[in-house]
């Protein structure tokens, strides 16, 4: 695998941070963090850089790393088996070349963080993730 485990782990954490966000439900509430129990951290806003940072992080990966990231996703989702790693990487390269890129594909899947973790687990790799 050409992508470092710590990079995948960081991406998993950031994907999960994006996944827990929800749209603005009361944008004109006028409340403050003390009054609303700081729940606004779970609402996406115009000054929320989490998704932008994730896109930049994935975009900064080299071609081999992005292909590995997508291959982990495919294996975690069950599209391919761990024994098909080389085929998964080749398929990921084809998909990225034909599509809108790895960040777009990963952010388009609601549970991508879990699937990446599952892909690593299927390959016998244990990411250093905080326990829930």
Secondary structure by P-SEA (a helix, b strand, c coil): ccccaaaaaaaaaaaaaaaaccccccccccccccccccccccccccccaaaaaaaaaaaaccaaaaaaaaaaaaaaaccccccaaaaaaaaaaaaaaacccaaaaaaaccaaaaaaaaaaaaaccccccccc
